[in-house]
């Protein structure tokens, strides 16, 4: 990659000197400002955005209506702690009205990880038990509760002992099936295997199951159609709570407002984050009344949870999504993008798989399509060259070989054309 600009070099030096190296790897770019689906760095270089930050800026960067709502609220009231405010109450009502009817109460907090932690408390309290089924490759946040649920060793390595009670089960990563089966004739073996796992591992205190509609951090791994509904039915048969972690899959990302709509899922607890504030920190736990009432006054609260600034932002996010029909746009422009990415897969043999829906895709790079050997170094070099040519992107995945394609939902067909052309050109150089 060509050298960062002079301004960026200066800032990167400051970062190296004063910041820890614990954050995720990124191309060496120092963002200055962004608008819609476009970014400018501190040297004035321009990029088309395929990251949305980290699937956060669903309504686009610096949306004027969102900026105006934040600005207006910042002059009125920032934080009265747990006193009710019109912003928090309107947002609670909005979320309950916009989610399936059986979900009746909302608790606000600041981050997705904290919201998953809150969901763990609710599951334990509502069931009186403590074991939670979570999944290989799953990611739910970095604090100790959700970290203990993760099925990614690099997230939890050397941090133990973790919170006890997690039972990990295989997720249907069909491109790399852990049982080396083919979807066409596996009859969802991983699902029936759950019975075996629970029979062997449970201490008889099964409380709930926590799952992502697709696994983001593991490389945008999407389960086969019908899997999640069957998983929900399994949880019902076990009489345990079904928790859906939609921290990153919600607010139009998959071409529907909530990912649960694809299979009419009815989770006992739905967890929201990222796109809810589209840049302002806010997350929400949405649950049945009976589940939420397990906690008594004073048992769950946080200094910044439900603060009016974040709630005003989230209300503006709902307005923008509705007014600009961003869910419909994500579906239509997503289909346009998917078609183009699949053509790249046909053309470039280093792409093992393209998977996703709406405006979220993973491009998995391999050294060899036959044995599917992951190509993390190639993925890194592709990302660096794309960034050099003006396409902001990143990589992730269990093997670090998956390119993240998750632009703000306001991306236009023209920007999609231009961004895919950059990737095509870069791949042709390898
Ligand atoms: N759950 C999922 C599915 C996520 O993707 C993430 C973050 O990437 C989290 C939870 C944690 O959210 P946060 O980083 O806001 O704590």
Boltz pocket constraint, residues with backbone or C-beta under 6 A from the ligand:
constraints:
  - pocket:
      binder: B
      contacts: [[A, 54], [A, 110], [A, 111], [A, 112], [A, 113], [A, 114], [A, 116], [A, 139], [A, 140], [A, 141], [A, 142], [A, 212], [A, 214], [A, 216], [A, 217], [A, 245], [A, 246], [A, 247], [A, 248], [A, 273], [A, 274]]
      max_distance: 6.0
